[in-house]
């Protein structure tokens, strides 16, 4: 794995602490997309030189182009091409053959994807396993060079009205070995004011 990805994963593990998901108007849901995307942007700006919605060919955009603080954005290729998706259904259905490919096609030193999957409820680990398998297959199919590509998988392992829990894994998409890098738990807080 490229050293810039190892550095990113170390910082992510040490300091990425997303806020409570939005509970929705009913106060019973757990929506992460807007809340965590806003947090992700602020976190990235603290640690890197970054450009969001980086323009690509065919009117497409990369979620974030990242350079180390010591690099100059005008000096050529970015350090990390980053795509993220918090909606586990979009991740399972569209992400591996869609947005994920941007990380392989853009001129970058390495690629990184951050996705949410689900292993709770009746479906068990099927959705998570199939999503990760799809990312491996598409990485092999569409990779054009030897760049490192890493995955941060945020598994939703518990989803109840009173609590939601996640286990976070990282892995290089050249090897099937996962490493747990964290756990997040969000209990219901009746007095909190969640803003979507």
C-alpha positions in Angstrom: 0.0 0.0 0.0 1.3 3.5 -0.9 2.7 5.5 2.0 0.2 8.4 1.5 -2.7 5.9 1.9 -1.1 4.5 5.1 -0.8 8.0 6.4 -4.5 8.7 5.5 -5.6 5.5 7.3 -3.6 6.4 10.4 -5.2 9.9 10.6 -8.6 8.5 9.8 -8.3 5.9 12.6 -7.0 8.5 15.1 -9.3 11.5 14.4 -12.3 10.7 12.2 -15.2 10.9 14.6 -18.4 11.7 12.6 -21.3 13.2 14.4 -24.6 11.6 15.3 -26.7 10.6 12.3 -29.8 12.7 11.6 -32.9 11.1 13.2 -35.3 12.4 10.6 -38.5 14.3 11.4 -40.0 11.3 13.1 -36.9 10.9 15.3 -36.7 7.2 14.6 -34.5 7.0 11.6 -30.7 7.1 11.2 -29.6 9.1 8.2 -25.9 9.6 7.7 -25.4 10.9 4.2 -25.5 14.7 4.6 -24.2 14.8 8.2 -21.2 12.6 7.4 -20.5 14.2 4.0 -20.3 17.6 5.7 -18.1 16.3 8.4 -15.9 14.5 5.8 -15.3 17.8 4.0 -14.3 19.6 7.1 -12.0 16.8 8.3 -10.3 16.6 4.9 -9.7 20.4 4.9 -8.0 20.2 8.3 -5.5 17.5 7.1 -5.0 18.0 3.4 -5.1 20.4 0.5 -8.3 19.3 -1.2 -10.5 20.2 -4.1 -14.1 18.9 -3.9 -16.2 18.0 -6.9 -13.0 17.8 -9.0 -14.0 18.0 -12.7 -13.4 15.0 -14.9 -14.2 14.2 -18.6 -17.8 13.7 -19.7 -19.2 16.1 -17.1 -18.4 13.7 -14.3 -16.8 14.8 -10.9 -14.6 13.1 -8.4 -15.8 13.6 -4.8 -12.4 14.9 -3.7 -8.9 15.4 -5.1 -6.4 15.3 -2.3 -2.8 16.6 -2.0 -0.6 16.4 1.0 -0.2 19.8 2.7 3.4 20.0 1.5 2.5 19.4 -2.2 1.4 22.1 -4.6 -1.8 21.3 -6.4 -0.5 22.9 -9.6 2.4 20.4 -9.8 0.5 17.6 -11.5 -1.2 14.5 -10.3 -3.1 14.4 -7.1 -2.0 12.2 -4.2 -5.3 10.5 -3.6 -8.5 10.3 -5.7 -11.3 9.8 -3.2 -14.9 8.7 -3.7 -17.3 8.0 -0.9 -20.9 6.8 -0.7 -22.9 6.5 2.6 -26.1 5.0 1.1 -25.5 1.2 1.5 -28.2 0.5 -1.1 -26.4 2.7 -3.8 -23.1 1.1 -2.8 -24.4 -2.4 -3.3 -26.2 -1.6 -6.5 -24.2 1.0 -8.4 -20.9 2.0 -6.8 -18.5 -0.8 -7.9 -19.2 -0.2 -11.7 -20.0 3.5 -11.3 -18.3 6.1 -9.1 -15.6 3.6 -8.0 -14.1 3.6 -11.5 -13.2 7.3 -11.2 -10.5 6.4 -8.7 -8.9 4.2 -11.3 -9.2 6.5 -14.2 -8.1 9.9 -12.9 -4.4 10.9 -12.9 -3.6 10.2 -9.2 -0.9 8.6 -7.2 -3.4 6.3 -5.5 -7.2 5.8 -5.0 -9.4 5.5 -2.0 -13.0 4.6 -1.6 -15.1 4.9 1.6 -18.4 3.1 1.6 -21.1 2.1 4.1 -22.4 -1.5 3.9 -24.9 -3.4 6.1 -24.6 -6.6 7.9 -27.6 -6.3 10.3 -31.0 -7.8 10.1 -32.2 -10.6 7.9 -29.8 -10.1 5.1 -26.8 -10.9 7.3 -23.4 -10.2 5.7 -24.6 -10.8 2.1 -24.8 -7.2 1.0 -21.5 -6.3 2.6 -19.7 -9.4 1.1 -21.1 -8.9 -2.4 -20.2 -5.2 -2.3 -16.6 -5.8 -1.3 -16.3 -8.7 -3.9 -17.7 -6.3 -6.6 -15.0 -3.7 -5.7 -12.3 -6.3 -6.0 -13.6 -7.6 -9.4 -14.0 -4.1 -10.8 -10.6 -3.0 -9.5 -9.0 -5.8 -11.4 -11.1 -5.2 -14.5 -10.6 -1.4 -14.8 -7.2 -0.7 -13.2 -4.9 0.9 -15.8 -1.7 1.1 -13.8 -0.1 -0.2 -10.6 -1.5 2.5 -8.2 -2.6 1.4 -4.8 -6.3 1.4 -4.2 -7.7 1.2 -0.7 -11.1 0.6 0.8 -12.5 1.9 4.1 -15.7 -0.1 4.7 -18.1 1.2 7.4 -20.3 -1.7 8.2 -23.7 -1.0 9.8 -23.9 -3.9 12.2 -26.8 -2.8 14.4 -29.8 -0.7 13.5 -32.4 -0.3 16.2 -34.6 2.6 17.1 -32.5 3.1 20.3 -29.0 2.6 18.9 -27.0 2.3 15.7 -23.5 0.7 15.6 -20.8 0.5 13.0 -17.5 -1.5 12.6 -14.9 0.1 10.4 -12.5 -1.9 8.3 -9.6 -1.0 6.0 -8.0 -3.0 3.3 -5.9 -2.8 0.2 -7.8 -3.9 -2.9 -4.9 -6.1 -3.9 -5.4 -8.4 -0.9 -8.5 -9.9 0.7 -7.2 -9.1 4.3 -9.4 -6.7 6.3 -8.2 -4.8 9.3 -10.6 -3.5 11.9 -9.7 0.1 12.5 -12.6 1.3 14.7 -16.1 1.1 16.1 -18.7 3.8 16.3 -21.9 3.6 18.4 -24.7 6.1 18.5 -27.3 5.8 21.2 -30.7 7.5 21.1 -30.5 11.0 22.7 -34.0 12.4 23.2 -32.7 15.9 24.1 -30.3 16.2 21.1 -31.2 18.4 18.2 -30.2 16.6 15.1 -30.0 18.7 11.9 -30.3 17.0 8.5 
